[in-house]
């Protein structure tokens, strides 16, 4: 029982660290988008377009990853109850 709690606490810690890293990444992307929008340089427009694209794409990919993870995890739980060789 104690070993299970340690594993769950470790998983929770990893999830929190991963969430913090992603939050920092998103804030940095928003900040760079703002900086590229304000500055006036020849290459700034291309950087701004890339930054806006990433600001949209990265959260969508994170959401899709979470959705797929939940679906796969729920199917794994259901498959354990099904005997092998039968549907």
Residue frames as a rotation matrix with the C-alpha (Angstrom) as fourth column:
UNK 1
0.569 0.822 0.000 0.00
0.822 -0.569 0.000 0.00
0.000 0.000 -1.000 0.00
UNK 2
0.494 -0.447 -0.746 2.77
0.146 -0.803 0.578 2.42
-0.857 -0.394 -0.331 0.91
UNK 3
-0.577 -0.742 0.340 4.62
0.415 0.091 0.905 1.62
-0.703 0.664 0.256 -2.34
UNK 4
-0.080 0.657 0.750 1.51
0.988 -0.050 0.149 2.53
0.136 0.753 -0.644 -4.35
UNK 5
0.815 0.384 -0.435 1.25
0.485 -0.862 0.147 5.92
-0.318 -0.331 -0.888 -2.60
UNK 6
-0.016 -0.909 -0.417 4.89
0.093 -0.416 0.905 6.66
-0.996 -0.024 0.091 -3.41
UNK 7
-0.648 -0.189 0.738 4.32
0.705 0.221 0.674 5.83
-0.290 0.957 -0.010 -7.08
UNK 8
0.343 0.863 0.371 1.18
0.924 -0.382 0.034 7.99
0.171 0.331 -0.928 -7.21
UNK 9
0.693 -0.160 -0.703 2.99
0.241 -0.868 0.435 10.89
-0.679 -0.470 -0.563 -5.56
UNK 10
-0.423 -0.906 0.036 5.84
0.254 -0.081 0.964 10.53
-0.870 0.416 0.264 -8.06
UNK 11
-0.402 0.366 0.839 3.41
0.914 0.106 0.391 10.54
0.054 0.925 -0.377 -10.99
UNK 12
0.693 0.702 -0.161 1.63
0.717 -0.694 0.063 13.58
-0.067 -0.160 -0.985 -9.56
UNK 13
0.297 -0.684 -0.667 4.94
0.134 -0.661 0.738 15.40
-0.945 -0.309 -0.105 -9.16
UNK 14
-0.690 -0.548 0.474 5.93
0.506 0.104 0.856 14.63
-0.518 0.830 0.206 -12.77
UNK 15
0.031 0.793 0.609 2.54
0.978 -0.150 0.146 15.84
0.207 0.591 -0.780 -14.01
UNK 16
0.784 0.259 -0.564 2.88
0.454 -0.860 0.235 19.09
-0.424 -0.440 -0.791 -12.06
UNK 17
-0.162 -0.920 -0.357 6.40
0.125 -0.379 0.917 19.70
-0.979 0.104 0.176 -13.37
UNK 18
-0.647 -0.022 0.762 5.26
0.742 0.215 0.635 18.98
-0.178 0.976 -0.123 -16.93
UNK 19
0.430 0.881 0.199 2.28
0.895 -0.445 0.034 21.33
0.118 0.164 -0.979 -16.51
UNK 20
0.572 -0.297 -0.764 4.55
0.234 -0.835 0.499 24.06
-0.786 -0.464 -0.408 -15.16
UNK 21
-0.562 -0.816 0.131 6.96
0.306 -0.058 0.950 23.67
-0.768 0.575 0.282 -18.08
UNK 22
-0.378 0.497 0.781 4.09
0.914 0.064 0.402 23.90
0.150 0.865 -0.478 -20.57
UNK 23
0.693 0.644 -0.323 2.65
0.698 -0.712 0.077 26.96
-0.181 -0.279 -0.943 -18.82
UNK 24
0.145 -0.741 -0.655 6.03
0.083 -0.651 0.755 28.71
-0.986 -0.164 -0.033 -18.97
UNK 25
-0.706 -0.392 0.589 6.35
0.560 0.201 0.804 27.74
-0.433 0.898 0.078 -22.63
UNK 26
0.109 0.844 0.525 2.95
0.975 -0.194 0.109 29.22
0.194 0.500 -0.844 -23.44
UNK 27
0.738 0.117 -0.664 3.71
0.385 -0.882 0.273 32.45
-0.554 -0.457 -0.696 -21.58
UNK 28
-0.290 -0.923 -0.254 7.01
0.126 -0.299 0.946 32.76
-0.949 0.243 0.203 -23.45
UNK 29
-0.569 0.139 0.810 5.25
0.817 0.201 0.540 32.20
-0.087 0.970 -0.228 -26.77
UNK 30
0.563 0.822 0.085 2.69
0.824 -0.566 0.015 34.90
0.061 0.061 -0.996 -25.98
UNK 31
0.502 -0.460 -0.732 5.46
0.169 -0.778 0.605 37.28
-0.848 -0.428 -0.313 -24.90
UNK 32
-0.615 -0.764 0.197 7.46
0.329 -0.021 0.944 36.70
-0.717 0.645 0.264 -28.09
UNK 33
-0.142 0.651 0.745 4.32
0.981 -0.007 0.194 37.23
0.132 0.759 -0.638 -30.17
UNK 34
0.804 0.439 -0.402 3.81
0.528 -0.838 0.141 40.57
-0.275 -0.325 -0.905 -28.44
UNK 35
0.078 -0.870 -0.487 7.45
0.074 -0.483 0.873 41.58
-0.994 -0.104 0.027 -28.92
UNK 36
-0.685 -0.339 0.645 7.36
0.612 0.213 0.762 40.65
-0.396 0.916 0.062 -32.61
UNK 37
0.254 0.860 0.443 4.13
0.958 -0.285 0.005 42.61
0.130 0.423 -0.897 -33.06
UNK 38
0.798 0.060 -0.599 5.61
0.309 -0.895 0.322 45.74
-0.517 -0.442 -0.733 -31.48
UNK 39
-0.122 -0.958 -0.261 9.07
0.089 -0.272 0.958 45.77
-0.989 0.093 0.118 -33.06
UNK 40
0.886 0.342 -0.311 9.64
-0.233 -0.251 -0.940 46.97
-0.400 0.905 -0.143 -36.58
UNK 41
-0.272 -0.961 0.057 12.23
-0.495 0.191 0.847 45.00
-0.825 0.202 -0.528 -38.49
UNK 42
-0.299 0.114 -0.947 12.43
-0.940 0.136 0.313 43.34
0.164 0.984 0.067 -41.90
UNK 43
-0.685 -0.050 -0.727 12.34
-0.124 0.991 0.049 39.77
0.718 0.124 -0.685 -40.52
UNK 44
-0.885 0.337 0.322 9.95
-0.360 -0.055 -0.931 40.52
-0.296 -0.940 0.170 -37.68
UNK 45
-0.018 0.948 -0.318 6.86
-0.996 -0.046 -0.079 39.85
-0.089 0.315 0.945 -39.80
UNK 46
0.036 0.000 -0.999 7.93
-0.423 0.906 -0.016 36.27
0.905 0.424 0.033 -40.56
UNK 47
-0.895 -0.367 -0.253 8.81
0.085 0.417 -0.905 35.70
0.438 -0.832 -0.341 -36.90
UNK 48
-0.644 0.728 0.236 5.44
-0.689 -0.417 -0.593 37.16
-0.334 -0.544 0.770 -35.93
UNK 49
0.185 0.725 -0.664 3.58
-0.901 0.395 0.180 34.81
0.393 0.565 0.726 -38.29
UNK 50
-0.282 -0.370 -0.885 5.49
-0.034 0.926 -0.377 31.79
0.959 -0.076 -0.273 -36.97
UNK 51
-0.988 -0.114 0.099 4.86
-0.091 -0.073 -0.993 32.89
0.121 -0.991 0.062 -33.39
UNK 52
-0.278 0.958 0.070 1.12
-0.936 -0.254 -0.245 33.29
-0.217 -0.134 0.967 -33.97
UNK 53
0.193 0.313 -0.930 0.98
-0.623 0.771 0.130 29.89
0.758 0.554 0.344 -35.66
UNK 54
-0.587 -0.490 -0.645 2.77
0.170 0.704 -0.690 28.24
0.792 -0.515 -0.330 -32.75
UNK 55
-0.880 0.322 0.349 0.58
-0.463 -0.416 -0.783 30.06
-0.107 -0.850 0.515 -30.26
UNK 56
0.154 0.972 -0.178 -2.41
-0.988 0.149 -0.041 28.39
-0.013 0.182 0.983 -31.90
UNK 57
0.250 -0.070 -0.966 -0.90
-0.483 0.855 -0.187 25.00
0.839 0.513 0.180 -32.80
UNK 58
-0.741 -0.654 -0.152 0.84
-0.205 0.435 -0.877 24.12
0.639 -0.619 -0.457 -29.51
UNK 59
-0.624 0.551 0.555 -2.26
-0.672 -0.017 -0.740 24.39
-0.398 -0.835 0.381 -27.27
UNK 60
0.416 0.782 -0.464 -4.31
-0.908 0.382 -0.170 22.45
0.045 0.492 0.869 -29.84
UNK 61
-0.004 -0.504 -0.864 -1.69
-0.351 0.810 -0.470 19.68
0.936 0.302 -0.180 -29.91
UNK 62
-0.911 -0.290 0.294 -1.59
-0.355 0.184 -0.917 19.59
0.212 -0.939 -0.270 -26.11
UNK 63
-0.155 0.941 0.301 -5.38
-0.878 0.008 -0.478 19.27
-0.452 -0.338 0.825 -26.00
UNK 64
0.479 0.311 -0.821 -5.34
-0.748 0.634 -0.196 16.54
0.459 0.708 0.536 -28.66
UNK 65
-0.498 -0.737 -0.456 -2.66
-0.294 0.638 -0.712 14.65
0.816 -0.221 -0.535 -26.74
UNK 66
-0.818 0.239 0.523 -4.72
-0.527 0.052 -0.848 14.79
-0.230 -0.970 0.084 -23.55
UNK 67
0.203 0.966 -0.157 -7.84
-0.943 0.150 -0.298 13.66
-0.264 0.209 0.941 -25.39
UNK 68
0.285 -0.181 -0.941 -6.10
-0.544 0.777 -0.315 10.69
0.789 0.602 0.123 -27.02
UNK 69
-0.780 -0.626 0.009 -4.49
-0.328 0.396 -0.857 9.76
0.533 -0.672 -0.514 -23.71
UNK 70
-0.491 0.676 0.549 -7.89
-0.739 0.010 -0.673 9.69
-0.461 -0.737 0.495 -21.95
UNK 71
0.496 0.707 -0.504 -9.47
-0.867 0.430 -0.250 7.62
0.040 0.561 0.827 -24.72
UNK 72
-0.017 -0.591 -0.807 -6.61
-0.391 0.747 -0.538 5.11
0.920 0.306 -0.244 -24.85
UNK 73
-0.877 -0.326 0.353 -6.55
-0.425 0.185 -0.886 4.88
0.224 -0.927 -0.301 -21.07
UNK 74
-0.107 0.914 0.392 -10.30
-0.869 0.106 -0.484 4.19
-0.484 -0.392 0.782 -20.92
UNK 75
0.562 0.267 -0.783 -9.99
-0.699 0.660 -0.276 1.47
0.443 0.703 0.557 -23.59
UNK 76
-0.474 -0.797 -0.374 -7.16
-0.370 0.566 -0.737 -0.17
0.799 -0.211 -0.564 -21.66
UNK 77
-0.730 0.260 0.632 -9.36
-0.636 0.081 -0.767 -0.36
-0.250 -0.962 0.107 -18.59
UNK 78
0.373 0.926 -0.058 -12.18
-0.858 0.320 -0.402 -1.97
-0.354 0.199 0.914 -20.57
UNK 79
0.320 -0.293 -0.901 -9.90
-0.653 0.621 -0.434 -4.45
0.686 0.727 0.007 -22.36
UNK 80
-0.721 -0.638 0.272 -8.58
-0.623 0.424 -0.657 -5.89
0.304 -0.643 -0.703 -19.09
UNK 81
-0.282 0.710 0.645 -12.05
-0.665 0.340 -0.665 -7.26
-0.691 -0.617 0.376 -18.32
UNK 82
0.647 0.505 -0.572 -12.42
-0.761 0.383 -0.524 -8.98
-0.046 0.774 0.632 -21.71
UNK 83
0.456 -0.500 0.736 -10.99
0.014 0.831 0.557 -12.53
-0.890 -0.244 0.386 -21.89
UNK 84
-0.459 -0.719 -0.523 -8.33
-0.583 -0.201 0.787 -13.06
-0.671 0.666 -0.327 -24.54
UNK 85
-0.978 0.015 0.208 -9.63
0.167 0.653 0.739 -14.27
-0.125 0.757 -0.641 -27.88
UNK 86
-0.135 0.987 0.090 -13.16
0.991 0.135 0.006 -12.95
-0.006 0.090 -0.996 -27.32
UNK 87
-0.806 -0.072 0.588 -14.67
0.200 -0.967 0.155 -9.55
0.558 0.243 0.794 -28.17
